[in-house]
Amino acid sequence: MDISYILNELGEERENYFNAIAPPIIQTSNFKFNTVDDFRKALADEYQGNLYSRGFNPTIDILRKKLAALDGAEDALVFGSGIAAVTIPVLALLNAGDEVVCVENPYSWTIKLFNDFLPKFGVKTTFIDGSNTSAIEAAITPQTRLIYLESPNTFSFDVQDLEAIATIAKARGIITMIDNSYCSPLYQQPIAYGIDLVAQSATKYLAGHSDVMAGVVTGKQELIKKIFEKEYMNIGASLAPQNAWLLLRSLRTLPIRLEKITANANKVIEYLEQYPKVETVLHPFSKNNKQLDLAKKQMKACGGLFSITLKNPSLEKIETFCNSLKHILMAVSWGGYESLIIPACAGISKADFDVNNPRHILIRIYVGLEEPEYLIKDLEQAFEKI
Ligand SMILES: Cc1ncc(COP(=O)(O)O)c(C=O)c1O
């Protein structure tokens, strides 16, 4: 399907709302029925239509159609946050006694889901270095029901071989799920490689303005319906119609935002790669990435997110550098218009910080829509302080 059609037309039945160009926000919790028979049918199968907005709603439906099409999927569910789009499908797929093989070091709340939450329900997870497909295969047991991936990782940018892992999983009847937040559907299409479920924090690039929390999962309709009928409806982490509308508005500019963010980031990366106080610049398309060929096979581009390490790093140096930035904001998340920085040491107590631990010295940078020269000037004056 043509991306211009998806973003401008798909799902927009304008004759149903006065031929308005922009879709309406159907701000309602419930929908009325004219006959008991119609009501009975809707109650018997909520997946088929509008009954109650914890399930479906017309504004939400336009968004679902567009997000499914962007991923090349049959269907989509949208959620009130990205982590709900991870947690709810995972809960729907697993039963007590099942096992999960999960890539090492996924997003922090995903780790908590597998380490702290699921053991309460008798589900065990094994974390495996995702760059080693054979190790993933070796970790599969007869109880494994799910292989969970995050490619690329949003701090270290490790990638997994989606096609090879999907093939291994399919041969054993195991479901594969990926967190595709780093790439968005514009830069990576996991379903084309055989992955079953694609989750994303729509709070990032899809919403793109740092003002909406949202999540999405896409996949085959049979799987999406299974997730909807129990865990989605039971947990009730649905997206509000207002936020669905903001996402629809954001999707109109997704390609142009990503194109500019990527071009900006590439210029900032070019500057950092030659700057003497920078030791490494980490991103999937870096010349030094051992997984460069795989990353280039699976991904169209990298977007705005990458990490650096400083030459001869210390906690003091990292803190001084980050504290000195005037325009690049110190904050979590990414995908909006504004550039951001997170030193990994902010998540570690000073006593636990270990300068020899490569993960502790990472400084993650997100380049947004500001002009690259403006950002480079800010980085330059902060480097001068160390
Ligand atoms: C890779 C990744 N996945 C999922 C999430 C969770 O998304 P949300 O914050 O929208 O719940 C995040 C949030 O930062 C993330 O970075």
The ligand as an SDF file (V2000), in Angstrom:
LIG
                    3D

 16 16  0  0  0  0  0  0  0  0999 V2000
   12.2470    0.8120   23.5440 C   0  0  0  0  0  0  0  0  0  0  0  0
   11.0570    1.2240   24.3350 C   0  0  0  0  0  0  0  0  0  0  0  0
    9.9930    0.4100   24.3500 N   0  0  0  0  0  0  0  0  0  0  0  0
    8.8950    0.7350   25.0600 C   0  0  0  0  0  0  0  0  0  0  0  0
    8.8360    1.8980   25.7830 C   0  0  0  0  0  0  0  0  0  0  0  0
    7.6230    2.1970   26.5840 C   0  0  0  0  0  0  0  0  0  0  0  0
    6.8530    3.1640   25.9670 O   0  0  0  0  0  0  0  0  0  0  0  0
    5.9330    4.1900   26.7870 P   0  0  0  0  0  0  0  0  0  0  0  0
    6.8660    5.0710   27.5370 O   0  0  0  0  0  0  0  0  0  0  0  0
    5.1710    4.8530   25.6980 O   0  0  0  0  0  0  0  0  0  0  0  0
    5.0940    3.3880   27.7050 O   0  0  0  0  0  0  0  0  0  0  0  0
    9.9120    2.7820   25.7860 C   0  0  0  0  0  0  0  0  0  0  0  0
    9.8640    4.0450   26.5600 C   0  0  0  0  0  0  0  0  0  0  0  0
   10.7970    4.8040   26.6370 O   0  0  0  0  0  0  0  0  0  0  0  0
   11.0620    2.4280   25.0460 C   0  0  0  0  0  0  0  0  0  0  0  0
   12.1400    3.2180   25.0350 O   0  0  0  0  0  0  0  0  0  0  0  0
  1  2  1  0
  2  3  1  0
  2 15  2  0
  3  4  2  0
  4  5  1  0
  5  6  1  0
  5 12  2  0
  6  7  1  0
  7  8  1  0
  8  9  2  0
  8 10  1  0
  8 11  1  0
 12 13  1  0
 12 15  1  0
 13 14  2  0
 15 16  1  0
M  END
$$$$
